[in-house]
Amino acid sequence: MSTETMAGRDRSAAARATGLTLLIAVALGIGALITAFPFFWMLATSVKPQREAIDFPPTILPQQPTLEWYGQLFTELDFGRYLINTVIVVLIGFVGLLLMAMAGYAFAKFDFRGRRWMFFLVLATMMIPVQVTMIPTYLILNGMKLTNTLVGIALPTLVSGFSIFLFRQFMSTIPTEMLEAARLDGAGEFRTFWQIVLPMSGPILAVQVVLTFISGWNSFLWPLIIASDQKLYTLSVGLALLNQQLAVNPSLQMAAASVMVVPILVIFIIFQRYVMQGFALSGLK
Amino acid sequence: MRNRLVPYFFVTPAMLLLITFGILPIAVAAVISTTNMNISAFASWNNVDFVGLDNYAKLFADSDFWQALGNTGLFAVVGVPAIVILSLGTALLLNRSQSWFFRSLRAFYFLPAITAIVAISLVWSYLYNTQFGLLNYLFSLVGVPPVQWLSDPWLAKFSVALVAVWRGTGLNIIIFLAALQGVPKEYLEAASLDGAGEWRKTVSITVPLLRFAIFFVSVTTTIAWLQFFDEPFVLTDGGPLGATTSVSIFLYKEGFRLNQFGYASAGSIVLFVIIAAITLVQLRLRRADDEY
């Protein structure tokens, strides 16, 4: 075979491959738009007047955009309070994050009696589904007089075996000499942890902070079970209650859904790398 | 002496919480499941009696429980392959190029995985609405009469599962993309030299090399379907006529609407045993696989 025809063959094969890539790009682009469409629909509807939202045929873009539903959520409905409650639940979650980092540090850098069985417990809890524990956990919280409190909402998910495991894995890679050096310089144990270990765990900490924010913000089951007083509702529970009004006012509901989703979208856009990495690590969540 | 207590200072708070809310509840559930405990127990513990295995006997005679089990099984049997195939296929396509365009598409597919299910379910129930939902409008354009997405018992199962599939693929795409990084380029190049086409290379080289990732995704997806709760809770509340009631929804209703703590605990122990058994079987299969 002459080199000329071979080059021609390569060229046509390359052209075919490029064509295929282009075709795949188009298909994936359409798939991505379909996947993201419900978000667009949510935002578009949230600024439509009520009449337009239940109009048939539907308008794709709002004809007379209005922000009245967002106003109504925070004035006539109690979404301001739900928002504050949600933020408090998230903040309590960060306390849990600190406790998990401390536990991960202990498992990574200390040898102590009970370490083995404690770590076994950490791994064992990763396999227990929440539905199995929801009734007894409710009864336990009730016994502690913590039902109907924001602390009670945050407590059941405050510590997760998987996060402790991730912290331990990462902190095992911190050189022990650095900790010894800090101790020789007279730093206390907690200061060593706070000023050396935590800053050195930056990457895993970033992943976990973002994940803790997302899971606290989105949490639904525990607020639903623990908060019976409307004053303690989080955004997710307030939103689920709006569900009954669907026939009446989709615009209001989409505005409420947007209040819940948009902050997560913003977090995702800013911390995309950490979010994807974190989710790939945790697999299940 | 001071030194020996240091690790306990770090580990105790987290361990206490983990034991209280991770381990202890299993024991409590097992104990309660042998009693007739209900809301009256809050008035006086004298209202709680030991009933042995009565709750379990009642559970297995309860047609609602069997329906919930059947629904959950159906969701898992249809949903696991759907999510695995869809996410694997999309990941393979996304992996074709490392260009800016392909990389930025990942975010779109991933988006549903991190947004609140409650909010998203609300958006979907608006899309599904019989009178003014967008889906029925699109169908009407091609002459299809209004579809009862959430009120027809069989269709409701499908509609609810579709939202979960939409939500579940994004995360698994990311896992598969990570696994695809580990496929050696040399293998694919060698196959190309031997004249293997794209399809052939994917089926004979890439997919077999992703065996562990496929296994991992199958296990986690199975467990997720067995715990299926949020989507049917918001979209249909388990209806119509219990058609979308999963075991988790059944447990929630028995426990927190009817306050039958003893009875619901028996159900949760059964669910726990099922999940543990399936996990063990899958792990055993993997171990057998590893021996090759």
Chai-1 contact restraints between the chains, C-beta under 6 A:
chainA,res_idxA,chainB,res_idxB,connection_type,confidence,min_distance_angstrom,max_distance_angstrom,comment,restraint_id
A,T21,B,R96,contact,1.0,0.0,6.0,A-B,restraint_1
A,T21,B,S97,contact,1.0,0.0,6.0,A-B,restraint_2
A,I24,B,L93,contact,1.0,0.0,6.0,A-B,restraint_3
A,I24,B,R96,contact,1.0,0.0,6.0,A-B,restraint_4
A,L28,B,L93,contact,1.0,0.0,6.0,A-B,restraint_5
A,L28,B,L105,contact,1.0,0.0,6.0,A-B,restraint_6
A,A32,B,L105,contact,1.0,0.0,6.0,A-B,restraint_7
A,A32,B,F108,contact,1.0,0.0,6.0,A-B,restraint_8
A,T35,B,F108,contact,1.0,0.0,6.0,A-B,restraint_9
A,T35,B,Y109,contact,1.0,0.0,6.0,A-B,restraint_10
A,A36,B,F108,contact,1.0,0.0,6.0,A-B,restraint_11
A,A36,B,L111,contact,1.0,0.0,6.0,A-B,restraint_12
A,P38,B,V123,contact,1.0,0.0,6.0,A-B,restraint_13
A,M42,B,V123,contact,1.0,0.0,6.0,A-B,restraint_14
A,I54,B,F132,contact,1.0,0.0,6.0,A-B,restraint_15
A,F56,B,F132,contact,1.0,0.0,6.0,A-B,restraint_16
A,P57,B,Y137,contact,1.0,0.0,6.0,A-B,restraint_17
A,P58,B,L134,contact,1.0,0.0,6.0,A-B,restraint_18
A,P58,B,Y137,contact,1.0,0.0,6.0,A-B,restraint_19
A,L99,B,P13,contact,1.0,0.0,6.0,A-B,restraint_20
A,L99,B,A14,contact,1.0,0.0,6.0,A-B,restraint_21
A,M100,B,A14,contact,1.0,0.0,6.0,A-B,restraint_22
A,M102,B,F10,contact,1.0,0.0,6.0,A-B,restraint_23
A,A103,B,V11,contact,1.0,0.0,6.0,A-B,restraint_24
A,A103,B,A14,contact,1.0,0.0,6.0,A-B,restraint_25
A,Y105,B,F10,contact,1.0,0.0,6.0,A-B,restraint_26
A,A106,B,P7,contact,1.0,0.0,6.0,A-B,restraint_27
A,A106,B,F10,contact,1.0,0.0,6.0,A-B,restraint_28
A,A106,B,V11,contact,1.0,0.0,6.0,A-B,restraint_29
A,F110,B,P7,contact,1.0,0.0,6.0,A-B,restraint_30
A,F112,B,P7,contact,1.0,0.0,6.0,A-B,restraint_31
A,M118,B,M15,contact,1.0,0.0,6.0,A-B,restraint_32
A,T125,B,L18,contact,1.0,0.0,6.0,A-B,restraint_33
A,T125,B,G22,contact,1.0,0.0,6.0,A-B,restraint_34
A,P129,B,Q227,contact,1.0,0.0,6.0,A-B,restraint_35
A,P129,B,I275,contact,1.0,0.0,6.0,A-B,restraint_36
A,Q131,B,Q227,contact,1.0,0.0,6.0,A-B,restraint_37
A,Q131,B,S248,contact,1.0,0.0,6.0,A-B,restraint_38
A,Q131,B,L251,contact,1.0,0.0,6.0,A-B,restraint_39
A,V132,B,S268,contact,1.0,0.0,6.0,A-B,restraint_40
A,V132,B,F272,contact,1.0,0.0,6.0,A-B,restraint_41
A,T133,B,P25,contact,1.0,0.0,6.0,A-B,restraint_42
A,I135,B,G255,contact,1.0,0.0,6.0,A-B,restraint_43
A,I135,B,F261,contact,1.0,0.0,6.0,A-B,restraint_44
A,I135,B,A264,contact,1.0,0.0,6.0,A-B,restraint_45
A,I135,B,S265,contact,1.0,0.0,6.0,A-B,restraint_46
A,P136,B,P25,contact,1.0,0.0,6.0,A-B,restraint_47
A,P136,B,V28,contact,1.0,0.0,6.0,A-B,restraint_48
A,P136,B,A29,contact,1.0,0.0,6.0,A-B,restraint_49
A,T137,B,F21,contact,1.0,0.0,6.0,A-B,restraint_50
A,T137,B,P25,contact,1.0,0.0,6.0,A-B,restraint_51
A,P156,B,F21,contact,1.0,0.0,6.0,A-B,restraint_52
A,L158,B,L17,contact,1.0,0.0,6.0,A-B,restraint_53
A,V159,B,A14,contact,1.0,0.0,6.0,A-B,restraint_54
A,V159,B,L17,contact,1.0,0.0,6.0,A-B,restraint_55
A,V159,B,L18,contact,1.0,0.0,6.0,A-B,restraint_56
A,E189,B,V6,contact,1.0,0.0,6.0,A-B,restraint_57
A,I214,B,I114,contact,1.0,0.0,6.0,A-B,restraint_58
A,N218,B,A116,contact,1.0,0.0,6.0,A-B,restraint_59
A,F220,B,V118,contact,1.0,0.0,6.0,A-B,restraint_60
A,S236,B,A116,contact,1.0,0.0,6.0,A-B,restraint_61
A,S236,B,V118,contact,1.0,0.0,6.0,A-B,restraint_62
A,L239,B,V118,contact,1.0,0.0,6.0,A-B,restraint_63
A,L239,B,A119,contact,1.0,0.0,6.0,A-B,restraint_64
A,A240,B,V118,contact,1.0,0.0,6.0,A-B,restraint_65
A,A240,B,V234,contact,1.0,0.0,6.0,A-B,restraint_66
A,P250,B,Y126,contact,1.0,0.0,6.0,A-B,restraint_67
A,Q253,B,L122,contact,1.0,0.0,6.0,A-B,restraint_68
A,A257,B,A119,contact,1.0,0.0,6.0,A-B,restraint_69
A,A257,B,L122,contact,1.0,0.0,6.0,A-B,restraint_70
A,A257,B,V123,contact,1.0,0.0,6.0,A-B,restraint_71
A,M260,B,A116,contact,1.0,0.0,6.0,A-B,restraint_72
A,M260,B,A119,contact,1.0,0.0,6.0,A-B,restraint_73
A,V261,B,T115,contact,1.0,0.0,6.0,A-B,restraint_74
A,V261,B,A119,contact,1.0,0.0,6.0,A-B,restraint_75
A,I264,B,I114,contact,1.0,0.0,6.0,A-B,restraint_76
A,I264,B,T115,contact,1.0,0.0,6.0,A-B,restraint_77
A,F268,B,I114,contact,1.0,0.0,6.0,A-B,restraint_78
A,M276,B,I174,contact,1.0,0.0,6.0,A-B,restraint_79
A,F279,B,L171,contact,1.0,0.0,6.0,A-B,restraint_80
A,A280,B,I174,contact,1.0,0.0,6.0,A-B,restraint_81
A,A280,B,I175,contact,1.0,0.0,6.0,A-B,restraint_82
A,A280,B,A178,contact,1.0,0.0,6.0,A-B,restraint_83
A,G283,B,T220,contact,1.0,0.0,6.0,A-B,restraint_84
A,L284,B,T220,contact,1.0,0.0,6.0,A-B,restraint_85
